Structures are given as C-alpha cells and as structure tokens.
C-alpha cells in the first residue's frame, strides 16, 4: 500500500504482526532495483564464464578420452592463436 505523506511516498509493509513504514522515493527505488539487476546480471555472466573455463580446462587435460581431448585442445589452440591480447 502506498500513501502520500506530505511530499514523500510511504510504503507500508506487513512484518510479522505489525506494520513497518518505509520512506522511499520512487526514483531511489527504481535506481536501487536497476543497480541490483545490473549486479545480478554481471555476477551471473562472471560465474558462468568461470565455470565454462574450468570445464574446458579439465576437459583439455583428459587425454584418455581421445575424441574429447583432441577436440578441446583444438579449441584451446584456436583461442590462443586468435587472442588479441598477445
């Protein structure tokens, strides 16, 4: 429930058995949610990148499985030759 209290918006939140009033402007709420979404998205991409790199690294070390090992080694060599950092 949102009520106007003077020039500020009051959001009432039911916590347990009582009510809590939160004084938050709409702009601050939008900015906070936007920044939270950016942080969540960045963390998701970073985590997925780390997991994928670890999986590729482990698979490249598997020489006992000839198909997977050689395939991943070819991918790793291609990345190393086309890397702009070198």
C-alpha positions in Angstrom: 0.0 0.0 0.0 1.4 3.3 -1.0 0.2 6.6 0.6 1.2 10.1 0.1 2.6 11.7 3.3 3.4 15.3 2.6 5.8 15.2 -0.4 7.2 11.7 0.4 5.7 8.4 -0.5 5.2 5.9 2.3 5.2 2.2 1.7 3.6 0.1 4.4 5.0 -3.4 4.7 3.4 -6.0 7.0 6.2 -7.7 9.0 5.1 -10.3 11.4 2.1 -9.0 13.3 2.8 -5.3 12.9 3.3 -2.8 10.2 6.5 -1.1 9.1 6.6 2.2 7.2 9.4 2.7 4.7 10.0 6.2 3.4 11.5 5.7 -0.1 11.2 8.0 -3.1 10.2 6.4 -6.4 13.4 7.5 -8.1 15.6 5.9 -5.4 13.6 2.7 -5.6 14.0 2.5 -9.4 17.7 3.2 -9.2 18.2 0.6 -6.4 16.4 -2.0 -8.4 18.2 -1.1 -11.6 21.6 -1.4 -9.9 20.6 -4.6 -8.2 19.7 -6.1 -11.6 23.0 -5.0 -13.1 24.9 -6.6 -10.3 22.9 -9.8 -10.6 23.4 -10.0 -14.3 27.2 -9.2 -14.0 27.6 -11.9 -11.3 25.7 -14.5 -13.4 27.8 -13.8 -16.5 31.1 -13.9 -14.5 30.1 -17.1 -12.7 29.1 -18.8 -15.9 32.4 -17.8 -17.6 34.4 -19.2 -14.7 32.5 -22.4 -14.7 32.9 -22.8 -18.5 36.6 -22.0 -18.3 37.1 -24.6 -15.6 35.2 -27.3 -17.6 37.1 -26.6 -20.7 40.4 -26.7 -18.8 39.6 -30.0 -17.2 38.3 -31.5 -20.5 41.5 -30.4 -22.2 43.6 -32.4 -19.7 41.6 -35.6 -20.5 43.9 -37.3 -22.9 42.4 -40.7 -22.0 39.3 -39.7 -24.0 40.8 -39.2 -27.5 37.8 -37.5 -29.1 37.0 -35.0 -26.3 40.7 -34.3 -25.5 41.8 -33.6 -29.1 38.6 -31.6 -29.8 39.1 -29.4 -26.7 42.8 -29.0 -27.4 41.9 -27.8 -31.0 39.5 -25.2 -29.5 42.1 -24.0 -27.0 44.8 -23.7 -29.7 42.4 -21.7 -31.8 41.7 -19.3 -28.9 45.4 -18.9 -28.3 46.3 -18.1 -31.9 43.4 -15.6 -32.4 43.7 -13.9 -29.0 44.1 -10.1 -29.4 46.0 -9.9 -26.1 49.2 -11.5 -27.5 
